[in-house]
Amino acid sequence: MSSNSANEPNNVSVEQFAQLQNDQKAILERINALEKKQLPGQYVSADEFNQRMKAIETFSYASICWGEISPKEDEKGKYVSAEQFTQLQNDQKKLLERVNELEKQGPTIAMINDQLKQLQNDQKKLLERISEVENFQQQEKYVSVEQFEQLQNDQKKAIFERISELEKQMKERVQKQADEETEPLAKKASTSKVNDHQFAKLQNDQNLVNCWDDIFCHKQLQIRSLKVVHKATGDRSVFAKRSLLLAVPSSSVRFYFEISIIKMNRTASFGFGLKNTKNLIGTCFSATSAYAYGSKGRFYVDGVKCFVNPEHAFAANDTLGCGILENRKLLFTRNGHCLDSTGYSLSPSANCALLFPFVTLLESGDVIEANFGPEFIFDLATL
């Protein structure tokens, strides 16, 4: 009995061992329930744990069968060794620690699940919003890029058409003004012939004295009485207020005026041509129906350069003249002398009522002064 009593502390009953195994199975079920909520790959799977438990059970059973446990001879099969029981208790303790760890992570897993649900809801709302936008566009509440560009082009076209219409109306007003001013005088000139004295008197009349037209003057030119000053750079022009018909013809001269070059840096030109805003910029002498005299000795008829004579070039302190004879011949003078240009005439289609004196300056600081009569450097009586 004493030897058997000595062995009792080293043995554990099979019932106790079985109870411990049942506890481990219960813990395993809790682990499996928790692991179903975990993200994959964080812990050992339930299958792997089952395999380990089977290995433990097999080892315990084999130990008992092979006599590693030494119970009393009359109580064989009722006890297992204390070492095996202790090992099983340690395993159970580790399982409990793992259960506690998994249970602590329970709120975190729930939080992740909530975030996943929220993300799914956000995605669903986004898809609904996209569908709304697509339906909105299908109802043509927005225009395509092509439609927007077409709308812009239509607006530009309408603006350009309006500008063209305004320019046409402006030309018609200028024409009407010229007709109103010239009609009475043209009728008088066609019904009677006046002498030189009457011509001088009419030209000196305050109602007929010509001057520069501030309406048809480029903004970079400045009018100072009969003087014109260039304030910038580039070919810029100014027209006279009255046309050629406002000078009642004398015995030989239909119209004549002079300009004096006070200052000229490079080039200048003068003559008479069609009065419109397009001719205020650029070389006015090259426009249709322009008749002009350039500073390099160039002469233009109906916008075309006819001949060049360097000896007729002019510069500062020169006085130049331009006119039309009764027979529609052109007249150009320099410093009181007639130049050899009387072989050219107005074109048959030219209307004197639409021709106005002009001057074109190029450089900043250029200055000229006009003389519309009745006294000129050139003596008209010599013609």
Phi, psi and omega in degrees: 000322181297322180291324178292320178297325180293331182275346185297319180296337182271000183238151178234142183291153178298326179298317178297319180296319180294321178297320180295321178295321178297320177299320179296321178296322178296318178297320179300319179297321177296320179297316180299320180295322179287321182294336177294338179267352184276160172285146184301142172086003182276325183226174177292137183291163179295323179299317181296321180293322177300319179298320179295318180297320178297323179296320179294315180298318180297318180296317181295317181295319179295323180297319181292317183294325185268006171084019177289338176265137184239076177281180176296150185299324183274357181236029178296142180089355179260346186229155168235166184290152179295326180297318179295321179295319178296319179298319180293324176296319178297318178298320180294323179297318179296322179296319179296320178298320180293320177300314180300320180297317180294321180293326177295327181277000180303310179300322180298317179296319178297321179297317179298318178298320178297318179297320178297318178296319179297318179297318178297321178295319179298318179297321179296318178295321179298315178298321178296321179294319178299318179297321178298315180298316179298318178295323179297317179291324179295333178277005175064032173279345171242151178257151178284169178300320179297319179295321179295317179296321178297321178296318177298315180298319178297320179294317178299316180300317180296321180295314180297321178296321179294320178297315179299320179296318179295319178298319178298317179297323180295316178299319180296322178294318178298316179298316181296319179298316180296320180295319181295323182285326188265340185300312181297317182290324179295320177296319180294320181292329182281340183259348182213157178247131181249154178271180182298323181296315178295322178298315179297321180294318180293320178294332182274352179297133183298333180284342185244353180296130183277164178198173178283144183264113182290344177283320179257059178225129179298144185296342179272359173255148180238128179266127176233089187061243179267357178272152175229129183239131177273127184255359182218217180223141180122154180293113180230143188234161174220143180250156175283161184284328186245149182277181184292329184291344181287350172265110182294129185298142173267200181292335184222338186245126176277316181204147178200143171210163182230155170230146176249130180275107178277316177210134178213119182281318183227284184225163175200164177208160179207167180161218176214149184193190181288136185265104175207165185291332180295331182275003179282342180236140183094185182279101184296331183295341181269002180281158178300140180066024176261139178231117192214166180229120182260157186293342179266017179081026180257142181236137185237135178233121181056040177080005183242134178290120184266315179202162180229132175225102182305336179292340180266008177298150179231164183211192180301146179078003175270152175241124185244150179230153180216134181200180178231130178278169181300326179274016178071014174285149179275147180229125175232138180227160174216123178051043175086003182243139178282134180266160184281066181230011184284358178280355181253147185229169171296147176293152183303330182273355183292133179251114183298336180293341182255004181256130183233143175300145177214163171220142179238125178246154186249311191255154176297134180096350176295138182221134173228165175225131183267156174224109180262014174104178007271347181268133181231162173295318177279136181271108181296338181291343181282350181280000000 
